[in-house]
Amino acid sequence: MNILSLLEASLKPIFLSRAPAHIRTLFLSASDFTRRAVTCHAVNLPAETAWNCAFEALAERMCGKKPLILRADWEVSRKTVTYAEFLQKVEKTRRNYFRFGLILDQFGALALSEMEINANALLYKAGDNPRGCLNRKHCDSYMQKHFQRNWPDLALESPVALLTLGGAFATESSVHLLSEQKLAQGRRHLAQHSPELFLDCAKRASRYLSRQCKADGRFDYGCFACFDRPIPTYNTLRHISTIWSMLCAYQAFREDETRQAIVRATEYCVQHFLRQNKDCSYFEDVESGELKLGSNGCALIMLSLYTELIHNKKYLTLMRSLARGIVSMQEEDGSFVHVLASRDFSLKERMRIVYYDGEAVFGLLKLYRLTQEEWLLTAAKKAFAHFIASEHWRHHDHWLSYAVNEITRVVPEEQYFLFGIGNIQGYLDFVKKRETAYPTLLELMLAAQAMLSRLERLSFGPRLLASLDRTAFDEAMHSRAELLLNAHFWPELAMFFQKPARIVDSFFIRHHAFRVRIDDVQHFVSAFIGYAQLLQARNASNAIVSPIDNAGQDKNTICSALE
């Protein structure tokens, strides 16, 4: 029995037990992960007949390829609309968030599954418009490959069917049902969201990042997954912050492949991006010729953890020089300038993005934790005085959440805790309900949770916490973590894209053409490890505590992103 038949033997009984007795539409898809999945369909037949017809066509089109996965999507319900109504619906829907299958003709010959539509960017056009749009070039290309014809020129009043699909898939080792929840549709149904689930996703994604680190230490920066189009730019700050998340992964999983990639990537960074001006160092973004405050901040965050985990103090002198670079960009009022020109270290841009402020202060405080040098803490306090005066908490920024969590460890004063509460207050509904993945929102919540846990044990804690709905806080945090699972490139999703093996186990940004970029993956890895460890700590104590403040735990099991 060949592999495709073995997968069929696992999946067909599940299909027959769960699908309607009479199938209006069935899609069968298979992939060997070297190329995009092959999909065949059957319509208006008894369930077993529909399966046999679709499977026979699929086996013929696989041409002897050895699939790693077989997936079935079947119609659960349909809504018939006019072609004009379909186009209007697309134009009102966020790009790549159209979650229906589609039948374009009266007899069902021209049927497309939801994954075929989105993975081939049929309703996506690049540009500033955040909504969907029929892309005739992509539509014609896919229809030619699949049906040997162009997209039909339908009259606006012509009927088309929107299909809600259920499904299941099989690999050589397991069979899974597909979720039918709106935002989770198309990926595996997950009965429990355990710490182990999030750790497993983070581990596999960290291995993905290690694979992207080439022999010289430079990363394959990323791609747009639909057509495996490489992202042509490179960004020093994102190179550095990606190493930080890999360090978090190495701390959690201790995999040698990750450690080797960390060492290569760090050395590449120092050899290729470093600029010196007297006793100050900066990391240059080579493509733009810029010295960004955030790059120095992320470098201190990363190198502090590197020093702890790799047990090597070789970069300690450099870290002090980078910190002096940050302080050189600090104004008398405590604010920072954000961008210098690398050619002469002159001011290029006073303010670019609030991320840089939080990164800079968090970096200074992480180095302070290592060296206990007072000038670092003085600069951080000066910055926070400006943040408080300018109400920086209104930005609800995750790096500011990291920074305020860190300063309250060292200086547990009311003013800093109030800033941290303000950074999340009034933002919980957005965290809970935002439909796009947005992994930095979970990082924001985790750093805030660490701070709140510490605040509970202080004499003024109850008074400050009275204004915050902790139930709503927890609900928002858990909801965000669950939503992030929808952006993981599970095998059953990756199979439909141009190069499945290249993207599987990573994370994607759906509304940006399923973009996979090292820094996007970085935020998911950091967030998932922190969230899993929070769940483990809560399970262990059956109380609301933060793992980073649990003094009795083995340090090697704690992600010091938040320590």
C-alpha positions in Angstrom: 0.0 0.0 0.0 1.5 3.4 -1.0 1.6 6.4 1.4 -1.4 8.2 -0.2 -3.5 5.0 0.4 -2.3 4.8 4.0 -3.3 8.3 4.6 -6.7 7.6 3.0 -7.2 4.6 5.2 -6.8 6.9 8.3 -8.8 9.8 7.0 -11.7 8.3 5.1 -13.5 6.7 8.2 -13.3 10.1 10.0 -14.9 11.8 6.9 -17.7 9.2 6.6 -18.5 9.4 10.3 -18.8 13.2 10.4 -19.8 14.4 7.0 -23.4 14.5 5.7 -24.7 11.4 4.0 -25.0 13.3 0.8 -22.1 15.6 0.0 -22.8 18.9 -1.9 -19.1 19.7 -2.1 -15.9 17.8 -1.0 -12.3 19.0 -1.5 -9.4 16.6 -1.1 -5.9 18.0 -0.9 -2.4 16.4 -0.6 1.1 17.7 -0.4 4.6 16.2 -0.2 5.8 19.6 1.1 8.1 20.3 -1.8 5.3 22.1 -3.6 1.8 23.5 -3.2 -0.9 21.0 -2.4 -2.9 19.4 -5.2 -6.6 19.8 -4.7 -9.5 17.9 -6.3 -13.2 18.1 -5.6 -16.5 16.3 -6.1 -20.0 17.6 -5.9 -23.6 16.4 -5.3 -22.9 12.8 -4.6 -23.4 10.3 -1.7 -20.5 10.7 0.8 -18.5 7.5 -0.1 -19.0 8.1 -3.9 -17.9 11.7 -3.5 -14.8 10.6 -1.6 -13.9 7.9 -4.2 -14.3 10.3 -7.1 -12.2 13.0 -5.5 -9.6 10.6 -4.3 -9.2 8.9 -7.7 -8.6 12.3 -9.3 -6.2 13.3 -6.6 -4.1 10.1 -6.9 -3.8 10.7 -10.6 -2.7 14.3 -10.2 -0.1 13.4 -7.5 1.7 11.4 -10.2 3.4 9.1 -7.7 4.5 11.8 -5.3 4.7 10.7 -1.7 2.4 13.0 0.3 3.1 13.8 4.0 -0.4 15.0 4.6 -4.0 14.4 3.2 -6.7 16.9 4.0 -10.5 16.8 3.4 -12.7 19.9 3.5 -16.5 19.4 3.1 -19.4 21.7 2.8 -21.3 22.3 6.0 -23.5 25.0 4.7 -23.8 27.5 1.9 -25.2 30.8 1.1 -26.2 31.8 -2.4 -25.5 35.4 -3.3 -25.2 37.4 -6.5 -21.7 37.9 -8.0 -22.1 41.6 -7.1 -22.8 40.8 -3.5 -19.8 38.5 -3.4 -17.5 41.3 -4.7 -19.0 43.7 -2.1 -18.4 41.2 0.7 -14.8 40.8 -0.4 -14.3 44.5 -0.5 -15.6 44.9 3.1 -13.4 42.1 4.5 -9.9 42.5 5.7 -7.3 41.2 3.2 -7.0 37.4 3.4 -9.7 37.2 6.0 -12.3 35.9 3.5 -13.1 32.5 5.1 -15.5 30.8 2.7 -15.1 28.4 -0.1 -16.6 29.5 -3.4 -18.6 27.9 -6.3 -18.7 30.1 -9.4 -21.0 28.0 -11.7 -24.4 26.3 -11.6 -23.1 22.7 -11.5 -20.1 23.1 -9.1 -17.4 22.4 -11.6 -15.7 25.7 -10.7 -15.3 25.2 -6.9 -12.5 26.6 -4.7 -11.8 25.9 -1.1 -11.1 28.7 1.4 -7.4 27.7 1.6 -7.0 27.6 -2.2 -8.4 31.2 -2.4 -6.2 32.7 0.4 -3.0 30.7 -0.2 -3.0 31.8 -3.9 -3.9 35.4 -3.1 -6.9 35.4 -5.3 -8.6 38.2 -3.3 -5.4 40.1 -2.4 -3.7 43.1 -4.0 -0.6 44.8 -2.7 -0.9 48.4 -1.6 -2.4 50.5 1.1 -6.0 49.2 0.9 -6.5 47.0 3.9 -9.5 45.3 2.4 -9.9 42.5 -0.1 -10.0 42.9 -3.8 -10.4 40.5 -6.7 -7.0 40.0 -8.2 -7.7 38.9 -11.8 -4.1 38.1 -12.6 -3.8 35.7 -9.7 -7.3 34.3 -10.4 -6.6 33.7 -14.0 -3.3 32.0 -13.2 -4.7 29.6 -10.7 -7.8 28.8 -12.8 -5.6 28.0 -15.7 -3.5 25.6 -13.6 -6.5 24.0 -11.9 -9.3 24.2 -14.5 -7.5 25.1 -17.8 -9.5 28.3 -18.2 -9.5 31.8 -16.9 -11.7 33.2 -14.1 -15.2 33.5 -15.5 -16.6 36.8 -16.6 -19.8 36.7 -14.6 -22.7 39.1 -14.8 -23.2 41.0 -11.6 -26.6 39.3 -11.1 -25.2 35.8 -11.6 -25.6 33.5 -8.6 -22.5 32.2 -6.7 -22.3 30.1 -3.6 -20.3 30.9 -0.4 -19.4 27.7 1.4 -18.8 27.2 5.1 -16.4 24.2 5.4 -15.6 21.6 8.0 -12.8 19.1 7.7 -10.1 16.8 8.9 -6.6 15.8 7.9 -4.2 12.9 8.3 -0.4 12.5 8.6 1.5 9.3 9.0 1.3 9.6 12.7 -2.0 11.3 13.5 -5.5 12.4 12.4 -7.0 15.7 13.4 -10.3 17.5 13.0 -10.2 21.0 11.7 -11.6 23.9 13.8 -14.8 25.4 12.6 -14.5 28.6 14.7 -14.4 31.6 12.5 -10.8 32.9 13.1 -9.4 29.4 13.8 -11.0 27.9 10.7 -8.7 25.7 8.6 -6.2 24.8 11.3 -6.5 21.8 13.7 -9.1 21.7 16.4 -7.4 22.1 19.8 -9.4 20.8 22.7 -7.0 22.1 25.4 -4.7 25.1 25.4 -2.1 23.6 27.7 1.4 25.0 28.5 2.9 22.1 26.5 1.0 23.2 23.4 2.5 26.7 23.5 5.9 25.4 24.4 5.8 23.0 21.5 4.9 25.8 19.0 7.6 28.0 20.4 10.2 25.2 20.2 9.4 24.4 16.6 9.4 28.1 15.7 12.8 28.6 17.4 14.1 25.7 15.2 12.7 27.5 12.2 14.7 30.6 13.2 17.8 28.5 13.7 17.4 27.2 10.1 17.2 30.8 8.8 20.6 31.6 10.3 23.1 30.9 7.6 26.7 29.7 8.1 28.0 33.3 8.2 25.4 34.4 10.8 23.1 36.4 8.6 19.5 35.5 8.5 17.3 34.6 5.6 15.1 37.6 6.4 11.7 36.3 5.3 9.2 35.8 2.5 5.6 36.4 1.4 4.4 32.8 1.7 1.8 32.7 -1.1 4.4 32.7 -3.8 7.6 32.3 -1.8 8.7 35.8 -2.7 11.7 36.8 -0.6 11.6 40.1 1.3 14.5 42.0 -0.3 15.3 44.3 2.6 17.3 43.7 5.8 17.0 45.4 9.2 19.7 45.4 11.9 17.3 46.0 14.8 15.2 43.0 13.8 18.4 40.8 13.4 19.3 41.7 17.0 15.8 41.2 18.5 15.5 37.8 16.7 18.7 36.7 18.5 17.0 37.7 21.8 14.0 35.5 21.2 16.3 32.6 20.3 18.1 33.1 23.6 14.7 32.9 25.3 14.2 29.6 23.4 17.6 28.3 24.3 17.0 29.1 28.0 13.7 27.1 27.8 14.8 24.2 25.6 18.6 24.0 25.7 18.9 22.9 22.1 22.5 23.0 20.7 21.3 24.0 17.2 19.8 27.1 18.7 22.9 27.9 20.7 25.2 27.6 17.6 22.9 29.9 15.6 22.8 32.5 18.4 26.6 32.6 18.5 26.9 32.9 14.7 24.2 35.6 14.5 25.7 37.6 17.3 29.2 37.6 15.9 27.8 38.6 12.5 26.1 41.5 14.1 29.2 42.7 15.8 31.4 42.3 12.8 29.1 43.9 10.2 26.8 46.4 11.9 28.9 48.1 14.7 29.9 51.8 14.4 32.2 53.6 16.9 32.2 57.3 17.8 34.8 58.0 20.5 33.7 56.0 23.6 30.1 55.3 22.2 29.1 52.4 20.1 26.0 52.1 17.8 24.6 49.4 15.6 24.0 50.7 12.1 21.2 49.8 9.8 23.4 49.4 6.8 20.7 49.8 4.1 19.4 53.1 5.5 22.7 54.4 6.9 20.9 55.0 10.2 21.9 54.6 13.9 18.6 53.8 15.7 18.1 54.1 19.4 16.1 50.9 19.4 19.0 48.9 17.9 21.2 49.8 20.8 18.4 49.1 23.3 17.7 45.7 21.8 21.4 44.9 21.6 21.7 45.5 25.4 18.6 43.3 26.1 20.0 40.6 23.9 23.7 40.8 25.0 22.7 40.8 28.7 20.9 37.5 28.2 23.7 36.2 26.0 26.2 36.9 28.8 24.1 35.0 31.3 23.3 32.0 29.1 26.4 31.5 27.0 28.5 32.1 30.1 30.8 34.5 28.2 31.6 38.1 29.2 33.4 38.9 25.9 30.8 41.5 25.1 30.6 43.3 28.4 32.9 46.2 27.3 30.9 46.6 24.1 27.7 46.7 26.2 28.9 49.6 28.3 29.9 51.4 25.1 26.4 50.8 23.6 24.8 52.1 26.8 26.9 55.2 26.5 25.6 55.5 22.9 22.0 55.4 24.3 22.9 58.1 26.9 24.5 60.2 24.2 21.0 60.3 22.5 19.2 61.4 25.7 18.2 65.0 26.1 18.2 67.1 29.3 14.5 66.5 29.9 15.0 62.7 29.8 13.6 62.2 26.3 15.6 60.5 23.5 16.4 61.4 20.0 15.6 58.3 17.9 17.8 58.3 14.7 21.3 59.5 13.9 23.0 59.5 10.5 25.8 57.0 10.5 28.1 59.1 8.2 28.7 61.8 10.8 26.5 60.9 13.8 24.3 64.0 13.3 20.6 64.0 14.2 18.4 62.6 11.4 15.1 62.1 13.1 14.1 63.2 16.6 11.1 60.9 16.9 10.2 57.9 14.9 8.4 55.2 16.9 7.7 54.8 20.6 9.2 51.3 20.5 12.7 52.8 20.6 12.0 54.5 24.0 11.0 51.3 25.7 13.8 49.3 24.1 16.4 51.8 25.2 15.3 51.9 28.8 14.8 48.2 29.1 18.3 47.7 27.7 19.8 50.1 30.2 18.1 48.3 33.1 19.1 44.9 31.9 22.7 46.0 31.8 22.3 47.5 35.3 21.1 44.1 36.5 24.4 42.7 35.3 26.9 45.4 36.5 25.0 47.4 39.2 26.6 50.6 37.8 24.6 53.6 39.0 24.8 55.7 35.9 22.7 53.2 34.0 19.9 53.4 36.6 20.2 57.2 36.7 19.6 57.4 32.9 16.7 55.0 33.1 15.1 57.0 35.9 15.6 60.2 34.0 13.9 58.7 30.9 10.9 57.5 33.0 10.5 60.9 34.5 10.0 62.1 30.9 7.7 59.2 30.1 5.5 60.0 33.0 5.4 63.7 32.3 4.5 63.1 28.6 2.0 60.4 29.4 3.8 57.8 27.3 1.6 55.2 28.9 -1.1 56.3 26.4 0.9 54.4 23.7 0.1 51.0 25.3 3.5 49.8 24.0 4.9 46.4 24.8 8.5 47.6 25.2 7.3 50.2 27.7 5.6 47.3 29.5 8.9 45.4 29.6 10.7 48.5 30.8 8.3 49.4 33.6 8.3 45.8 34.8 12.1 46.0 35.0 12.3 49.3 36.8 9.7 48.3 39.4 11.9 45.3 40.3 14.8 47.7 41.1 12.9 50.8 42.3 9.4 49.7 43.5 7.9 53.2 43.6 4.2 54.0 43.1 4.8 56.3 40.2 6.2 53.5 38.1 3.5 51.0 39.0 0.9 53.7 38.1 2.6 54.1 34.7 2.5 50.4 34.2 -1.2 50.2 35.0 -1.9 53.1 32.7 -0.1 51.3 29.9 -2.8 48.6 30.0 -5.8 50.5 31.4 -8.5 51.1 28.8 -6.7 48.8 26.3 -8.0 45.4 27.4 -10.9 45.3 25.0 -8.6 45.9 22.1 -6.2 43.2 23.3 -9.1 40.7 23.6 -11.0 41.4 20.4 -8.4 42.5 17.8 -8.8 39.8 15.0 -5.3 40.1 13.6 -2.6 38.0 15.4 -0.6 40.9 17.0 1.8 38.9 19.2 3.2 42.0 20.9 -0.1 42.4 22.7 0.6 39.2 24.5 4.1 40.4 25.4 2.5 43.6 26.7 0.2 41.6 28.9 2.8 39.2 30.2 5.2 42.0 31.3 2.2 43.8 32.9 1.2 40.6 34.7 4.7 40.2 36.1 4.5 43.8 37.4 1.0 43.3 38.8 2.0 40.2 40.6 4.8 42.1 42.3 2.5 45.0 43.1 0.1 42.7 45.0 2.7 42.1 47.6 3.5 45.7 48.4 1.7 47.8 51.0 0.2 50.2 48.5 -0.7 47.5 46.0 -4.4 47.0 46.9 -5.0 50.7 46.5 -3.4 51.0 43.1 -5.0 47.7 41.9 -8.5 48.8 42.8 -8.9 50.6 39.5 -8.0 47.5 37.4 -10.4 44.7 36.5 -8.2 41.7 37.0 -10.8 39.3 35.6 -11.0 41.4 32.4 -7.2 41.5 32.3 -6.9 37.7 32.5 -9.6 37.2 29.9 -7.9 39.6 27.5 -4.5 37.9 28.0 -5.9 34.3 27.5 -8.0 35.4 24.5 -4.9 37.0 22.9 -2.8 33.8 23.4 -5.5 31.7 21.9 -5.8 34.0 18.9 -2.1 33.8 18.2 -2.4 30.0 17.6 -4.3 30.9 14.4 -1.1 32.5 13.0 1.0 29.4 13.4 2.0 27.7 10.1 0.6 24.3 11.1 1.3 21.7 8.4 -2.3 21.6 7.4 -2.1 25.3 6.5 1.5 25.4 5.1 0.7 22.6 2.6 -1.3 25.1 0.4 1.5 27.6 -0.1 4.3 27.7 -2.7 7.0 26.1 -0.7 5.5 24.4 2.4 8.8 23.0 3.7 10.2 26.5 3.9 7.5 28.0 6.1 6.1 25.1 8.2 6.4 25.7 12.0 6.9 29.5 11.5 4.3 32.2 12.1 2.6 34.5 9.5 0.9 37.8 9.3 -2.2 37.0 7.4 -3.2 40.5 6.3 0.3 41.2 4.9 0.2 38.4 2.2 0.9 35.7 4.8 4.3 37.4 5.5 6.8 35.3 7.4 9.7 37.4 8.7 12.2 36.6 11.4 11.1 39.4 13.7 7.5 38.4 13.4 8.4 34.9 14.4 10.5 36.3 17.2 7.6 38.0 18.9 5.5 34.8 18.8 8.4 32.7 20.3 9.0 35.1 23.1 5.3 35.5 23.9 4.5 31.7 23.8 7.4 30.8 26.1 6.4 33.5 28.6 2.7 32.5 28.4 3.4 28.8 28.8 5.6 29.4 31.8 2.9 31.6 33.4 0.4 28.8 32.9 2.8 26.3 34.4 3.3 28.5 37.4 -0.4 29.1 37.9 -1.1 25.4 37.6 1.6 24.6 40.2 0.4 27.1 42.7 -3.3 27.2 41.8 -3.0 31.0 42.2 -2.4 34.1 40.2 1.4 34.4 40.3 4.0 35.3 37.8 6.7 32.7 37.0 9.4 35.3 37.0 8.7 36.2 40.6 8.6 32.6 41.8 11.9 32.6 43.7 11.9 28.8 44.2 11.9 27.9 40.5 15.0 26.7 38.6 16.3 29.7 36.8 17.0 27.5 33.7 13.2 27.1 33.2 12.4 30.8 33.2 12.6 33.0 30.2 14.5 36.1 31.4 12.9 38.3 28.8 10.8 39.3 31.9 13.3 38.7 34.7 
